[in-house]
Amino acid sequence: MESLKKIRVVVSILFFLLLTFLFLDVGALIPALVSNILLSVQIVPSLTKAFKLLSLTSLGLLVVILLTLGFGRVYCSSLCPLGTLQDVVIRLARRNRMGRWFRYKKAPFLLHYSLLAAAAVAFVAGSVLLLSVLEPFSNFGRVLTTLAHPVLVLANNAVAFVLERFGLYSVPALAVRFVNAGALLFPVIFLVVVVYLSYNYGRLSCGGTSRSVVARLALQNCDR
């Protein structure tokens, strides 16, 4: 079991770094094939593609379902970047709490499944708004593209400006995309809430409801 835990940690960190770089790739360095593979195992992109056309991205949904049936909520434990971020915060919390563990608290299943049902109905009706608001990957990407991406672009342009003073043009300046206060509000609130809940209560904000439904049929549940 210890070896499986190490593999899970390595996979989690790898996907977290790759997906973070995907959202912050200001130089468009990631090839389209790699980007499609990374997106193929994320629920909203693969689910959206599955209803439009058969592609590599839509096939990723089948892979996630098969992994969940075989081993439980593998997506939540290893492939979800927001879950990995919460794990990092939880690890920091445990260190600051002198190694004390979080107390078990029963998940609010009625709330989780009610939100899942509402999102499913809206999706079938043709709207992905509620799904994207609730889905962890979408929120992770929203936080990075809204908060971190503009900062990275400004840092790139600062380096380009300094190098140009010395006659070096190896780093091109990028167009600055300004974000209004309204667009910043939700990602900031979401990030603060997730960090607060993770630090004080563990993965309380991460229900993984849709995956848990499939995971009940798993042959071997790695979450237990």
N, C-alpha and C positions, 0 to 999 in steps of 0.2 A: 504493500500500500504506500510505503514511503517513496518508492520509485515512481509510482503513478502520480503522487502529489508533486514531485519534482518536474515530471513531464507537463503536468497541468500548469504549473507556475511558468515554465519556459514558454509554453504555447500562449498563455495569457499575455505575458510581457511582449512576445513577438507580435501578436496581433494588435496589441495596444500601440506599440511603436509604429507599426506599419500604417495603421488606420489614422493615427495622429499625423504622420507625415503626409498621408493622402489628403487630408483636409488642409494642411499647411504647405502644400507643395506649390510654392509661389513661382517656381521655375518650370513647372510642368515636366518634372523629371521622371515621374512614374509612368511606365508604358501602359497603354490602354489594356493590354491583356492582363497585367498584374492588377490593375485597378478593378477590372471586371471580376477577377477571381476573389479579391478582397470583399467586394460588394455582394458577391454571390451567396455568401454565408450570413448575410445580414438580412433580417426578417422583412423590413419594409421594401428595400430595393428588389429583393428576390420575389416577394409576394406581388409587387406591382408588375414586374416583368412577366410573372407566370400567367397573369390574366390578359396579357397583350400578345406575347409571342414566346415560342420556345427558344431559349438562348442559354448561354453559359450562366448568366445571372439567375435566370429562373430555375435552372437545374440545381442551383445552390440550395434552394428551399427544400428540395427532395433530400439532399445530403444532410441538412440540419435535422429533418424529420427522422431519417434513418439513424443518425447518431443519437438522437433523443430516445428513440425506441430501443436502441441497443444498450445505451449507457446512462440514460437519465438526462438531466439538464446540462449537457456538455456546452451548449451555447452560452448559458448564463455563467458557467464556471470558468470557461476558457476563451470563448470567441467574442464576448460582448465587451467592448472597450470601456463602457460606463461601469460595468461590473468590476473590471480590473481597477479602475480609479477608486471605486468604493473599497476594494480590498486593500489598496495602499493606505487610504485614510484609516481603515480599521486597524491595520498593522501599527500605524503611528499612535492610534488611540490606546492600543494594548500596551505599547511601550511606556506611554505616559501614565498609564494606570497601574504600573508595576506588575504587569503580566496578568491582571485580573480579566476574566472572560466576561462577555456579555451574558446577561440573564436571558433565558429562553422566554419568548413572548409569542403567543399564537398569532399567526398572520390574520389580518382582516379579510377573510376569504370572500365574504359577501360583497365588500367594496371592490375587491379585485375582479371577481367574476361579473359584477354588474358593469364595471368599466369595459371589460373584455366584450361583453355582449353588446354594449352600446357602440364600441369601435367596430365590431363585426357588422352590425346593422348598417352603420354609416358607410363602411367600405363597400358592402354589397350594393348600397344605394348610389355609389359612385363618388363618395367623398373620402379622402385619406387624411383630412385635417385632424380629426380626433386621434387617429392612429399615429400620426407623426408627432402629435403633442405628447402622447403617452409612451411611445416606443423609445427605448434607451439609446439606440444607435443614432436616431434622428436628433435627439437632444444633445448627445455628445458632439455630433457634427455641428449643430447650431451654436453650441458654446465656443467651439474652436474657430469656426468661420466668422462669428460675430465679434468675439472678444480677442482671440489670440492672433488671427490672421492679419488684421489691420496693424497690430503692433509689429509683427514680423515684417510686413511690407515697409513700414516706417524705418525699422532697423536696417533693412536692405538698402533703402534709399540713402540713409545716413552713411553707410559704408561706401556706396557708389559715389556720393558727393565728396567724401574725403579722398578716395582714390583718384577721382577726376582732377583734384587739385595738384596731383603728382603726375598727371598725364596718363593715368591708367584707366582703361575702360572695360576691364574684364567683368565687372559686375554691373549689369544694366539697371537703370532706375525703373521702377514699376509704377503703374497707375495706382493712385491711392483711392480706395473705395470708402467714402465716408458713410458712417452708420448713424442714423438719427437716434435720439434718446428713447423713442418708443420701441425700436427694434432691439435696443440693448437691454431693456427692462426684463423681459422674460428669461433670456439666458443667464443674466446676473442672479435673478431670484432663484432660478432652477439650480444653478451651481451652488449657491449658498445653502439652500435647503438640503440638497443631496449630501454636501460635505458635513453639514450639521447633523443630519440623521445618521450618516455613516459613522461619524466620530462618537456619537452618544448612544446609538441603538443598533449598530451593525447595518445589515442590508435591509432595513425596514422599508426603504423607498423602492426596492427592487422586488416586485412580485413575481416576475417571470411566469405570469398566469397562463399564457397560451402554451408555453413550453411545459408547464407542470401538468396540463391536461394530457399531453402526449406522453410525458414521463411516467405517468401512472401505469402505462403499459410496458414500460422498459423491462428488458430482460435482466439488466444489471444496473442498478441506480447508483451512480458515482456520487450523488449528493448525500447519500446516507452514510 
